[in-house]
Amino acid sequence: MNSQFGEKIRTLREKQHLYCRQVAPLLEMDTAQLSKIEKGIRQRKREQIPIIAGALKANSDELMTLWLADQIYAVVKDEKFANEAMQVAEKNINLKKKKNK
C-alpha cells in the first residue's frame, strides 16, 4: 500500500539523519512498527499524530492532512464512483463550513 503519511514520516526522519531505532522509542513503538508505518503497511491512530509531529519537529496539520488522505484513499480506492463521491463530500464539507461561520 502506498502511504503519503508514511512517506512523509520517512522523509522527515531521513532529513534529520535519524534511524528508525532512534525515533521509534520516542513514539513508544518498536523499530518494526515504525518501518511498517513508513511503508504504509500499518496505520497510526489519529491521536498519535501530534506525538509523531513533535518527535520529528513536523507540522501537525500537514501530517494530519496526509493521514486523513490515506484514510479516505483506503476506503474509496476500488470504488467505481470514488471521484464523484469525493466531490459530493467536498461540497458537503464546504456547506457545513459556511453554516458554521
C-alpha positions as CSV (number, residue, x, y, z in Angstrom):
1,M,0.0,0.0,0.0
2,N,1.2,3.5,-0.8
3,S,1.0,5.9,2.1
4,Q,1.6,9.6,1.8
5,F,1.7,9.8,5.5
6,G,4.3,7.1,5.8
7,E,6.5,8.5,3.0
8,K,6.4,11.9,4.8
9,I,7.4,10.3,8.1
10,R,10.4,8.6,6.4
11,T,11.4,11.8,4.6
12,L,11.3,13.8,7.8
13,R,13.3,11.2,9.7
14,E,15.9,10.9,7.0
15,K,16.3,14.7,6.6
16,Q,17.2,14.7,10.3
17,H,19.7,11.9,9.8
18,L,17.8,9.7,12.2
19,Y,17.4,5.9,12.2
20,C,14.2,4.1,12.9
21,R,15.8,2.7,16.0
22,Q,16.3,6.3,17.3
23,V,12.8,7.6,16.5
24,A,10.7,4.5,17.4
25,P,11.2,4.8,21.2
26,L,10.1,8.5,21.1
27,L,6.9,7.3,19.6
28,E,6.5,4.4,22.1
29,M,6.8,1.7,19.5
30,D,9.4,-0.7,18.2
31,T,11.5,-0.3,15.1
32,A,9.5,-2.8,13.1
33,Q,6.2,-0.9,13.8
34,L,7.8,2.4,12.6
35,S,9.1,0.7,9.5
36,K,5.6,-0.7,8.7
37,I,4.1,2.8,9.1
38,E,6.7,4.3,6.7
39,K,5.9,1.6,4.2
40,G,2.1,2.1,4.5
41,I,1.6,-1.4,5.9
42,R,0.3,-0.2,9.2
43,Q,-1.6,3.0,10.2
44,R,-1.4,5.0,13.4
45,K,-4.3,6.3,15.3
46,R,-5.3,10.0,14.8
47,E,-4.5,10.8,18.4
48,Q,-0.9,9.8,17.8
49,I,-0.2,12.3,15.0
50,P,0.7,15.2,17.3
51,I,3.2,12.9,19.1
52,I,4.8,12.0,15.8
53,A,4.9,15.6,14.7
54,G,6.6,16.6,17.9
55,A,9.2,13.9,17.8
56,L,10.0,14.7,14.2
57,K,9.7,18.5,14.5
58,A,7.0,18.5,11.9
59,N,3.8,20.4,11.1
60,S,1.0,18.5,12.8
61,D,-1.6,19.9,10.4
62,E,0.3,18.7,7.4
63,L,0.7,15.2,8.9
64,M,-3.0,15.2,9.8
65,T,-3.9,16.1,6.2
66,L,-1.7,13.3,4.8
67,W,-3.0,10.8,7.4
68,L,-6.6,11.7,6.6
69,A,-6.0,11.5,2.8
70,D,-4.6,8.0,3.3
71,Q,-7.7,7.0,5.3
72,I,-10.0,8.3,2.5
73,Y,-8.0,6.6,-0.2
74,A,-8.2,3.3,1.7
75,V,-11.9,3.5,1.7
76,V,-12.6,4.6,-1.9
77,K,-9.7,3.3,-3.9
78,D,-11.5,0.4,-5.5
79,E,-14.9,2.2,-5.9
80,K,-16.1,2.9,-9.4
81,F,-17.6,6.3,-8.3
82,A,-14.8,7.3,-6.0
83,N,-14.1,10.7,-7.6
84,E,-17.8,11.6,-7.8
85,A,-18.3,10.6,-4.2
86,M,-15.4,12.7,-3.1
87,Q,-16.7,15.7,-5.0
88,V,-20.1,15.4,-3.2
89,A,-18.4,15.0,0.1
90,E,-16.3,18.2,-0.6
91,K,-19.5,20.1,-1.4
92,N,-21.0,19.0,1.9
93,I,-17.9,19.9,3.8
94,N,-17.9,23.4,2.2
95,L,-21.6,23.9,3.0
96,K,-21.0,22.9,6.6
97,K,-18.1,25.3,6.9
98,K,-20.3,28.2,5.5
99,K,-23.1,27.4,8.0
100,N,-20.6,27.4,10.9
101,K,-19.3,30.9,10.1
